[in-house]
Amino acid sequence: MDFFPNKPEKDEMYEIIGHEDLFSDVPERYIFNKDIFNPPMTEQETLAHVEGILSKNVEILSFKGGGVYDHYVPAHVQSIAGRNEFYTSYTPYQPEVSQGMLQAIYEYQSLMSRIIDMPVVNSSMYDWSTALGEAALMCKRVNKRNIFLVPDTMSPERFAVLKAYTENIGMDIQKVPHDGPTGQMDIAQLSKMADDTCSGIYVENPSYLGFFEEGIDEISSVANDCGALFVVGVDPLSCGIVKGPGSYGADIVVGEASHLGNSINFGGPLLGLFAIREDKKLLRTMPGRLVGLTSDLDGNPSYVMTLQTREQHIRRDKATSNICTNESLCALSVAVYLSSLGRSGFSKLANALYSNASYAINGIAGIEGYESPAFDSVHFREFTVKHPRDVAQVENVLNSNGISGGITIDDDLSLYCITDKHTKEDIDRLIDVLEGI
Amino acid sequence: MYRQASYISDLRDLGRPGKKGYVPSDGFGSPKKLPSKLARAEGPMLPELSEGDVVRHYVRLSQMNYGIDNGIYPLGSCTMKYNPKICERIAARYSLSPHHPLDPEYSIKGNLEIMGRLSKLLVDISGMDHITLQPAAGAQGEFLGAKIIWKYHSKNGGANRDEMIVPDTAHGTNPASAAMAGFRIVEVPSGDDGQIDLGALEAAVSDRTAGLMLTNPNTLGIFEAQIGTISEMVHDSGGILYYDGANLNALLGRVRPGDMGFDIVHFNLHKTLSTPHGGGGPGAGAIGVKSFLKDYLPTPLVQGDENGFSFSDRVDAPIRKIRAYHGNFAVMLRAYTYLVSLGSDMRLVSELSVLNSNYLMHRLKDEFEIPFLNATKLRKHEFVVSCENIRKETGVTALDIGRRLLDYGVHAPTVYFPLIVKEALMIEPTETEDRADLEAFADALIAIKKECYEDPDKVIDAPYNTSRRKIDVVKAAREPTLSWSMEE
């Protein structure tokens, strides 16, 4: 394909500027002349080539989640995110000509703020895992302490990223054990571990294994008593039926929000949620871009990226984060999606997931030899199942029936997920195959 | 004449209880009642709008936004090139039959092949040996690169190597990423030719040097011609040479970082490989390394050839993950589509982006001060203008001039960067801008310069034709209002 409007006028332009070789400043030995690239393709050839490769994918009924959820994207949400003015714009450094994106991000911040009950939401991080990594770094900036407590039930992906973010600056990540039968965080153990060296206490609610932490108020108190920041990881959709983290004392909230209006796309892009309570010190130390409301010369409401003195392009090595490119367009889609769902639609969706997960939980529990859920707690839309045999064997049978089962947690334990795309028939199909193993 | 639409539209005003924009399906289970201590008394207070309300509101907002599809967007170091629509079509069609990142390999052979083939092309472009596509953005690629440097030294007797060298022309993300990985930053100045001062670099390297992060061409648009010597100095001291790929567009298909001695490279797929910037993201920040660093790449890696690709995982990898799962696949898909459609014509990308940049500089050099032009005649894909004389003589700043440009229907260049140039305008036209658009941009800038002398207040109070007039940024920072709940 040809994206070179000046190719026909090249020679004339060379003549005007008076240079014959635009790469004469590059030492000869670094000029790469090998002919290793394929010839260009026409648009039709390109389409056929790429779709030919993608056609090697096989459709599969997937019950995998783990922080990445395959939800339905309404047509009009995709249509808005496809507006050229939005998706072909850069970071809105010139606010007067970028009000559309700025207002949409402000709306994302506002809508999400109401869902999780936190007044300050940033304009996005890469995903839940990096939002968590940044949250731990922020805890250390705030209280100069080094120990960060996490649930031992947490996502291994997020744990690995958290470790990558914190290990070079001397932070120590310690796992808090859980109660065997319920999976709930062991609050007695937590209380023993929490002291004045503890920088932050992190809890996932719902947990990676899908259940709500019923001792969340006590966990919050433990954090408060030892002077640690209380960091809560959340699927914001759960806040359609349960209290938001702001209502139980979260200092920092992280989570994944891409499934609210974005396609799963094989797990990327995602949309890291990052929020704090209203506090000047926390605000000055938080990572990521923030859009604020102000006015223009005519007094009209206007939006602008603000508190930029925290950011890398101004503070360089003293910045609160290195983040530059984020996930703005995904945040815009979330704003469009949430304003379409509205208050009743949002709660209805959360209730439907809660309801449909219970259908799956009960259905699998009815099969002889299966324990579902494996932990005796209240689950939102994910749940663990204890299988009568090795999960690798179970997954093989499921795969040969066109199903991708739960995420492996242990030898006989895996984590199933229900999204709004799963129909009753889909879940029945899963149950049938499991029953036949 | 350019005039942007202007609306005042607020979701809260459009909402009315009972209106529905999207109705999810009913649940079909019979769940237990939630324990009352968990349950929310009433749903979050989201406004309720019809689908039509929502669409009209956001279409109006889109009309108050300027993208590369509206006109020239010459932000320096941002590579705002045209985003081919075939890439969007393929990505949109793909999004309808997606997969979970942990779905079994037999079901995702197509995805694996896209990732494998893209990795191979990035190897060919960069002259590196191995690629990971995991980082979500350029800055995350830098962070991963800095971590690899840290891990490498700590495993090879260099635990005391805690200094990362960056030139004073470096992008802000370089020192920020290295600091996040635990390094102390040592800044080296540029010389009179706008290139790294070799004497200063000599003085900076030591047995505490972990590495040097370098952009080449640098942010002045100048090729660091002493790269051979720089590479030797860093390697002789035991350091690792890191390539910031933000400016790779200038060299695509012609000069390879790996051949210049770089050990680690990051790519900005959303710059060089034309994937859209999405108003700030998503992007993707793959990195490439020489073979001695392969074991430090996060997992899983894509392996194989056109007969079949697979993931290879390593539980004992020193850096297991830098983000969840495999990276921004939807961005990779667009980048791959762009690259195969270009093929060997990618050499025209570098040539014409450099031609456009030098052409535009040529049109401006008699009217504006171009720092370092006497010592170094050529620029690569971008160049920097200083408005310091204009500021001294008229009081109008580079920021004002940038804002006034908006009235002419062109986006402003990057302002106040690099930091070593006073009142900087950093201009990167890219290869996809037509000569007529370059001329119009130059004419606008020259006309504004005239205005600075004739009617400076007119420039200072600009813009006039955009959806909002000059915006009060001081007020925004002094009394931060960051959500509806902070307004109320």
Interface residues (C-beta under 8 A of the other chain):
Chain A: M1 D2 F3 F4 P5 N6 K7 E9 K10 M13 Y14 I16 I17 G18 H19 L22 F23 S24 D25 V26 P27 R29 Y30 I31 F32 D35 I36 F37 N38 P39 P40 M41 E43 T46 L47 H49 V50 E51 I53 L54 S55 K56 N57 V58 E59 I60 S62 K64 G65 G66 G67 V68 D70 V73 P74 H76 V77 Q78 S79 I80 G82 R83 N84 E85 F86 Y87 T88 S89 Y90 T91 P92 Y93 Q94 P95 E96 V97 S98 Q99 G100 M101 Q103 A104 I105 Y106 E107 Q109 S110 L111 S113 R114 I115 P119 V120 V121 S123 S124 Y126 D127 W128 S129 T130 L137 S155 E157 R158 A160 V161 K163 A164 Y165 N168 I169 F212 E214 I216 D217 C239 G240 I241 V242 K243 G244 S263 I264 N265 F266 G267 G268 P269 L270 E278 L283 R289 L290 V291 G292 L293 T294 S295 D296 L297 D298 N300 P301 S302 V304 T306 L307 Q308 T309 E311 Q312 H313 I314 R315 R316 D317 K318 A319 S321 N322 I323 C324 T325 N326 E327 S328 L329 C330 L332 V336 Y337 L338 S339 S340 L341 G342 R343 S344 G345 F346 S347 K348 L349 N351 A352 L353 Y354 S355 N356 A357 S358 Y359 A360 N362 V378 E395 N399 S404 I407 D420 K424
Chain B: Q4 I8 L11 G15 P17 K19 K20 G21 Y22 V23 P24 S25 D26 G27 F28 G29 S30 P31 K32 L34 P35 K37 L38 A39 R40 G43 P44 M45 L46 P47 E48 L49 E51 V54 V55 H57 Y58 V59 R60 L61 S62 Q63 M64 N65 Y66 G67 I68 D69 N70 Y73 L75 C78 M80 K81 Y82 N83 P84 I86 E88 R89 I90 A92 R93 Y94 S95 L96 S97 P98 H99 H100 P101 L102 D103 P104 Y106 S107 I108 K109 G110 N111 E113 I114 R117 D124 G127 A136 A137 G138 A139 Q140 E142 F143 K147 W150 H171 G172 T173 P175 A176 S177 A178 A179 M180 A181 G182 I185 I222 F223 A225 I227 G228 G253 R254 V255 R256 D259 M260 N268 H270 S274 P276 H277 G278 G279 G280 G281 P282 G283 A284 G285 P298 I319 R320 K321 I322 R323 A324 Y325 H326 G327 N328 F329 A330 V331 L333 Y336 T337 V340 S341 L342 G343 S344 D345 M346 L348 V349 E351 L352 V354 L355 N356 N358 Y359 H362 T376 K377 L378 G402 R403 L406 H411 A412 T414 F417 E431 T432 E433 D434 R435 D461 P463 T466 S467 R468 R469 K470 I471 D472 V473 K475 A476 A477 P480 T481 L482 S483 W484 S485 M486 E487
